[in-house]
Amino acid sequence: TSKQVRPFITFVLGGPGSGKGTQCAKIAETFGFAHLSAGELLRKEISSGCENGEMILDIIKEGNIVPSEITINLIRREIELSENRKILVDGFPRTNENRIAFESIIGVEPDLVIFFDCPEEEMVKRLLSRNQGRIDDNIETIKKRLEVFDKLNLPVINYYSSKGKLQKIKAVGTMEEIFEKVYPVFTSLRFE
Ligand code: AP5
């Protein structure tokens, strides 16, 4: 069945407010990908009231990183449940430890990694003006999220760049202008 086909996995990376979620929604709709957002999966865990929820809430409120095993298990479950073999993983891996754990637990490497490169002041502006502000969209937590991004996520991005897997997109301009740069990355892909 289609389930046995190895999934085509795209990691979508970028700082907080770089527009990962916005662009993933457009990619999913245009190119028929399933969209898994690590942040959304964690927020769902919080609202489901499960035993990990409170701990996850405390971590997110501080702008810190949730332990790898929690995020990876959530992503793995979604990949297994999805009939779609073309998968966007939005906001993951956050750290090199995340990356290594994913490769060993799920047993696959990403086929493609997209990095939305956005200036810090633009990211801050977007997050502060988000319509329904999230619990982590206040200035202190945003600063912490940016720090965590520089310290832990940039090394992951550099790793994929050194492997020749990284597609870097300058994430400035309107959502449509950015999507125009994303579009050719996906039209040039060939799926088995
Ligand atoms: P997550 O939900 O992934 O948040 P984030 O990385 O901080 O990113 P955002 O969702 O805030 O922004 P985005 O880049 O998706 O931009 P968006 O499209 O929404 O993670 C939240 C937290 O969960 C983390 O801090 C961490 O604690 C935890 N976590 C998540 N993943 C984890 C993992 N793998 N391991 C451990 N912990 C993890 O756009 C932002 C705003 O800008 C929107 O209002 C949008 O409308 C607007 N916008 C978008 N594009 C444009 C544009 N071109 N022009 C103007 N406005 C725009």
Residues whose N, C-alpha, C, O or C-beta is under 5 A from the ligand:
A	BS01	AP5	G14 G15 P16 G17 S18 G19 K20 G21 T22 A38 G39 E40 I59 I60 G63 N64 I65 V66 T71 G91 F92 P93 R94 R126 L127 R130 N131 R145 G173 T174 M175
